[in-house]
């Protein structure tokens, strides 16, 4: 790291032996070099401000984009059929199941959502779960595990989803066909799955419209 040197006169700090001494007998002015860390001139406030603007963007524009995407999402899902669980395996496809409880905290190891969709003809189940992070200061460790679905069947009012390495169970309610219960006892509320490609397209449209 480069350092700056600051020259400090020491003669100004010395006391003369007597007031009548000649100027020639005065000690010559000496200097001492004190090294100080040089300030980083490359990190100017303006540079930081420009970088922050490029990273975070205009909050007003971000809110406008989010609102537009939400409106498009609602219009898209409004055209889809109402979700109901009738005991058919295809009931699960194209939906997201999320816990109905609005807990302020995050339960480690408990799935936050189950997403059922199809990719290139392959049915998939993506589970969003929070795991314990090795670095406690880094916050929650969100993980998304995607499983290829091998089979979906219904036995005794329970959807059984078999994947390559794990089997998931979702129990139906006799008094309601609009919700399910996970094998952990969590009440699950469904919503329509919206492809990420559509969301990206809506975001681009909103950004272009906003200039």
N, C-alpha and C positions, 0 to 999 in steps of 0.2 A: 504494500500500500504506500502510495506517495505521501510525503510529509511536508509540511510547511515549516519554515524556520522564522522565529520572531526575535529581533534584536532588541535587547533591553540594556540601556546604559546603566553601568554600576556606579559611575562616578557621582551620579545624582543621589545615590543612597549613602555615600561615604561622608563622614564628618571630618572637617579640617581640624588639624591638631591645634592650630591657633589662628586667630583672625589676622595676625600680622605677617604670616608667611607669604613669600613672594609667589606670584603666579607660576614661576618656573619650578617651584618646589611642590606645586600641586601635583598629585598623581595623575598620570595620563589617563584619559578616558578609555576605559576598556569595555568590551562588550562580551556578553555570554550568550551562547546560542541555546535556546530552549526549543526542543522539538515538540511540535503539536500535530496531532492527526489532521490531515487535510480534509476539508469538507468535500463531499462528493458533488462537484459542480454539475455533473451530468444529470442528476435527479432533481430537476427544478419542479416547482409546484405546477407549472403549466403542463409539463410533460405528464405528470401524474393525473391531472384533471382530464387531459385528452384520452389517456389510457382507460380511465374509469368510464368515460362516456362511451368508448368503443365496447367495453366489456358489458356494462349494465344497460346501456341504451337509455332512451328517454322514458322515464316512468309513465308519463302520460300516453306515449305510443304503446308501451307494453300493455297497459290496461286496456287500450283500445283494441289491440290484437286479441287479447284474452277474451274480451267481450264478444268480438266477432266470431271467434272460434266456438264459444259457448252457444251463440245463436245458431250457428250452422249445425252444431252437434244436436241441439234440440230439434231443429227442423228435420235432420236426418233420422233420428230415432222416432219422431212422431209418425213417420210413414211406415214404421215396422209394426208387426203385430204385437199385441200385448203379451208379455211373458207369463206363461202359466205352466205348471208342472202336472202333466197328465199321465205320467208313467211311461212315456215313450223315450227311448234313448236320445233321440234328436232334440229333446227339450233343452238339453244342456248346451248345445252348440250355439255359438254367437252371443254368449252372455258372459257377464262378470258377476261373481258372487262375493259379497262383502259382508262382514259382521254388522249386525244391526245396532250393536251397542256403541255409543259415542264416548269412549273412554278417553280422558285427557292424556293418558300415558300410552306407551307402546309396550305391548307384551312380547317379550323375547321368546321366540320359538313358536308363536301362534301366528298362523297365516293371516295376512291382511287382505288378501283377495285371491280368488281362483278365476282365471281367465280361460275360457274355452273358445278356440277359434280354429280355423283350417288354413294351412299354408301349403300350397302346391299339392292339394289333394290329401294331405296328411293332417288328421285331426290332432290337435295339441292342447295340452293343459299347462298353463304357466302359473306357478304359485309364487306369490310375493310374500316374503317372510323376513323377519328381522332377527339377526343372529348377534351373538356377543362379539364385540370387536376386541382384538388384541390390544389396540391402542385406545384406552378409555377416553382420551381427550378428543378423539376423532368423531365421537358421536355414534348414533345407531348405524349398524352395518346392514343396509338393505340389500337383499339378494332376490333375484328372480330366476326360478328354476323352471325350465321348459321341458315337459315330458311328452313323448310321442304316445298317443293313446292307441292301445291295441284293441280294447273292447269296452263298450258301455252296455250294461244290461240292468234290468230292474228286477229285484227280488224282495218280496215282503215289504213293499213300499219304500224301498231304498235303492237309489242309483249307485251302482258299483262301477267305478271307473278304473280299469286296469291299464297300467303303463308298463314300460320295460322294467322298472325297478321298484315300483310302489303301487299300492292299490288304495283308492280313495273311496269313502262312503259318504253319501248325502241322503239323509232321511227325509221323507215327505211328511207333511202334516195332514192329518185327516180332516181338520177343520179349515184348512186354507190351501189353495193350490198356487199361491204366489210367493212362497218362501220355502226354504229348506233348513235342515239342521246338520251341521258337520259332525263328524265322529267325535270331536272334542266337546260337543254340546253347544257350540256357537250357533245362534240364530243368524241365518244368512239371507240377505235381501238381494234380489237380482237386478241387473241393469243391462242394457244393450251394449255389446262390444262395438266400438267404433275403430275401424282400421287406422293404424298410425299413418298410412299414406294419405288418407283423407285429411287428418289433422294437420300434417305438414303442408298440404295443398292450401288449406284454409289460412294457415299462418302466412304463407307467401302472398296470398291474395290480399290479406289485411295490411301487410307491410308495404306492398306495392301501392295500394290505395292511399296509404298514409304518407307516401313519398319518402 
